[in-house]
Amino acid sequence: MPEDYGDTFKVMVEIVAFTEEFLKNLFEMAKFRNRLINLCCTIDKKELYQILQDNLSDFNKLLQYLESLSAKRLNNCLKIKKQLEEKKIY
C-alpha cells in the first residue's frame, strides 16, 4: 500500500505496470505538478514550454501503460468468470 503520492509509482513498478526507467519520469512529472499547484505564480513560462516540448511523449506513454494495465485486469476478470462458470460457482 502506498504511503504517499510518490510511493504510488513505486507500487506500480512492483506490479509491473511501469518500468524503472519510466518511474524516474513519473517522479519528475509529479514534482513539477506539485510546483504548478503550489507555486503557479513562480513557474517560468519558458521552462513550462520546454517541458511540454521535450516530455509530452511521457503522457502518451503513461496512457499506454494504463491502457495495458486495464486490459490485463479485464482479461484476468474474464478468465476468473470463465473458471467460475465452468465450475458453476456463482
Phi, psi and omega in degrees: 000130180294140178269334178208181184302316180295325179296334180304317180293321179298319178296320179297325176294319181299326179265017173063037175272325181231157174275161177300321181297315180290334177303319179299318179296320179296320177299317179295320177299315181295318179297317180293321177301317179298320178296319179299317183290315188270333186229039189304332181283343184254008179282128178286124182300325178294320179296315179299314179300316181296318178298316179295323179289318187273334190235011180299329180296337177297326178293319177296319179296318178300315178299320179297316178300315182294321176297317179297316179298318178297318180296318179297317181295319178296316178299319178297319178296318179295322177297315180296317179300316180297316179298319179294319179295321180294326180268358182057042176252120181242000000 
